[in-house]
Amino acid sequence: MSHEVVSALIIRSQKILLGLRSSTRAFYPDVWDMFGGHVEPGETHEQTLVRELQEELGITPTRWTYLEMLKLPLPAPTQPPFQG
C-alpha cells in the first residue's frame, strides 16, 4: 500500500521555514517539520503542494524545484521518530 505526501522546503534569505507538529499527532508528534500534506485522489503532486501551502500558510507557490522522492515505511503511531 502506498501513501503519498508532498512537502515544501521553503528557503528565504538563507533561512528555512519549519512548523512544529502538534504533540497530539499520531505520527512524529512534537517535532519540527516541513509544510505539506497528503495527496488527495485525482490530485497531482503539484496541485497538492499549492493547496497545502495555501491552507497552511496562506501563500501560493509560483515556482519550485523538484528535489527527491522518498519511499519509507510508516512508523507505528507510538514509535518515536528517531532512536539513537
N, C-alpha and C positions, 0 to 999 in steps of 0.2 A: 504494500500500500504506500502510495506517495502522498505527501502533503507539501504543497508549495507555498513559500513565503518569500516576499521581496523585502529588501531593506535598503536604506539610503545612507551612505557615508557622506554627511554634509560637512564640507570644509569651507571656511571663510576666514580670511585674514590669518591663515596658518593655525586656525583653531578648529577642533572637531566638535560638533554638536551631538550630545548624547542625552538620552532621557533615562530617568530612574524608574525601573519597573516596580509596580506595586508589590508590597510584601505579601499580598493575598493571592498573587498569581500562582497557578498550579505549576508552571514551568519557569525556571530561572527567576524566582521571586527576589525582589530587593537587590537587583544588580543593574549596573549601567548598561544601556543597550542602544543600538541604532534605531531610528524610526522606520516603520514599515508595517506590513501586515500580511494577512492571508489572501491568497489569490482566490477569488470567487468563481464559481462555474461560469464559463463563457467569457471570462475576462483575460486579457493578455497581461503579461508582467508589467508592461509599460502603463497600462490602464490602472493596474493595482497600485503602482508606485505613485502616480498622480493622485488617485483617490485617497490613499492613506496619508500622504503629506498634506493634502487639503484638509482632511478630517482632523489630523493630529496637530498640525502646526499652522494651518491657515495659509499655506504657501502653495504655489503651483510651479513645479519644476518645468523649465522650458528646454533644458538640455542636460544630458548626463552621459557618462561613460560606463559601459558595462564592464564590471571587473571580474566576477567569478561566479560559478555555480558550485555550491557545496551540497553533498548528499550525506546527511548524518542521521543516525538513528535517534528517535526521540527518547529522552531520559524518562525514567519513572517519575511521576509527579512529585514524589517526596525526596528524590535524589538531589543532592546539592549539585550546582552546575560544574564545579571544578573540585577535584580532590587531589591534593598534592603531597 
